[in-house]
Amino acid sequence: MTSRRERVVGAKWRVVTDRVVLDADTSVDRDVVVHPGAVGVVAIDDKGDVVVLRQYRHPIAGHLWEIPAGLLDEPGESPWSTAQRELVEEAGLLADEWHTLIDLYSSPGMSSETVRVFLARGLHDVNPAERPPRTDEERDLVVVRADLTELVQRVLAGHVHNSLAVAGLLAAAESRRGGWASLLPPDHPWAGPAWALG
């Protein structure tokens, strides 16, 4: 990269145009959404059911089935802590057991967003008095539990479209098939937001 021009500064991310040298004869401009990163949580109860949410998303003007998730936008908060907070805020749950399930780049052709999806087990309800009130789009969240195998079938049938949910559910099903041997510690090193384009 030889130069950067800032185009848009938003509340959560910004858009820049980078001048990128491809080879000795070719330089191109690339627009990039500089993103703080995010986490998602595949929360599985003792029966094998997964916590999923139905949430309105303005950019697509519709509702999506999702897993609990959120931005890494709290200074000094680790991805694992963010995941724990989001599980409380969106699903009203705590988990005794946490693992890293999968890391991914959600849209590397246009965004620096990196995402870690955690697996949470040993679920139990949060004391309602300790749960923050839902605001904005989260006010109307629908929280349900569904069998992991059924959710994978819904993914493959084209009924689940959120990328974190698709990746997380498929990864959880494959890891379960292998006896959970693929799971990593929740604080496993990753290419999180620190790698991003600044």
N, C-alpha and C positions, 0 to 999 in steps of 0.2 A: 504494500500500500504506500502510495507516495503523497496522498493528500486526503483530507476529510472535510466535507462541508455539512454542517448541521442544517437540516431542513425543517424538522418539527420537533418540539419538545412537549411531550404530553405528561399526564399525571403519573403514569407508570413506566413509560418507555419513550424512546425518541427515535426519529428516523434520520439517518445520515446518508450521504453519498460519498463513497470511497473511490478514489482513483487507484485501480489495481493493475500492476504490471504482470501480464501473462507470459511474455517472452521479450527478447531484445527489440522486437519490432511492434509489439502490440500492447497497448494500455486501454483499459475499458473503465467505464463508470458502473458501479454497482450500488444500488440502494439497499440499505440494511436497516431493519428494525432492531435497535439495540435493546435487549430485554434482560431483566434481572434474573431470570430463571424461575423455575417452579417445581413443585412437588405434587405427587398424587399418592393416594393410599388405597390399596386393595385390602379392605378390612373383611376378614373371614371369621364367622362365628364357629362355635363348636359343632354345629350341624353341617358345616360346609357351605353355608349361605354367605353371600357377599353383600355388603352395604352399597347400594347404588342410589343416585340422586337424579331427580328430574328437575332440570333448571333451564330457565329462559336465557338465551344468549342473543343479545342485540345484533352482533355482526351477521348472523344468519337469519335473524328475525324468526326464531323458533326455539322450541324446547329440545334439549338433548338428554339422553341418559348418560350419566357421568359417574366417576368415582370422586370421593372427597379430594379436593385439590386446592392449591393456592399459590400465589406468587411469593418469591423470596424477596419481599420488600420491607422487612423489618430489620433495621441495622443491627448487626451482631448476632442475629438469630441463625442457628445452624439449620440445614435442610431437615434434619431429623426433628428438631424442635418445631419447625414450621409445620411439618406433617402432623405432629402430635396436636398442635394448636388447631389446625384445620379439621382434624377428626372431631375434636370437641365442638368447634364452632358450627360445623355443617351437619354432623350426625349425632352430636350429644354423647359421644363415646370416648372412653379411654381404652388403651390396649396394654396388656402386660408384656407382650412379646413383639419385637420389631426386627425386621430384616430389610436389606436392600433387595429389591426384586429385579429391577431393570433401570438402566439409564438410556436416555434417548435425546436426539435433537428433533424437536417437533416439526420444524420447517426450515431446514438449513439452506435452502435456496434463497431465503429472504429475511431470516431472523436468526439472531444469535441465541435464541432461547434453548437452554438445556433443561432437561427434566429428569428428576429421580422419582421413580415409583417405588414406594415401600409396600411391604406386606406386613399387616398388623393382625395379630391373633390374641386370644385371651381377652375378648371384648367385654366391657361392662359399662353400664350407664353412668353418665356424669350426674352429680347432684344438680337438679335444675337450678338451684340458687347460684351455682358456680358457672353456669353457662351464659355467655354473653348473648344479648338479643340479636336476632338476625336483622339485617338492614338491606336496603336496596333490592336487587334481584333475589337475594337469598331469603327474603321474607316469605316467598311462596315456594321454597324448596319442598319437593315431595321426597321423602326418604323411605326406601323399601329394602327388603332383603330378598335375594333370589339365589337359587342354586347355581354354583359356578358352572357346571356343565350346561345348564340351560342358558346361561348368559353367553357362553362361548357359541352355542348354537344360534343365539340371537345376533351375535357379531357376524357370524358367517352367513346368516340369512339377510344381512344388510339392515338390521334394525338398530344397531349401535354405531354411532358415527364419530363420537368424540375420540380423538387420537390417543389420549392418555388412557381412557377406558379400554379401547381396543387393545393397545399394547399391554396394559397391565393385566387384563383378564386372560389374554392368550398366554402371557408369560407365567401367570399364576397356575393356569391349568397344566402347562408343560412342566413347571417345577413340581407340582403335586404329583404328576405322573411319574416323575423321577424320585419320589420320596422326599422332596424338598431339599435334595442334595445341592442344588445350584444356588441356594440362598447365601447372601453375603451379609456381613455385619452392617448395622444401620449407619455406621460412620465410615464405611468403606470409602477410600479416596475416589474422586470422580472428577470429570471435566466440567465442573459446575461453572457458575457465572464468572468466576475469576479468569477463566480462559478467554472470555468473550472480548468483543472488539472495543471495549472501553466505553 
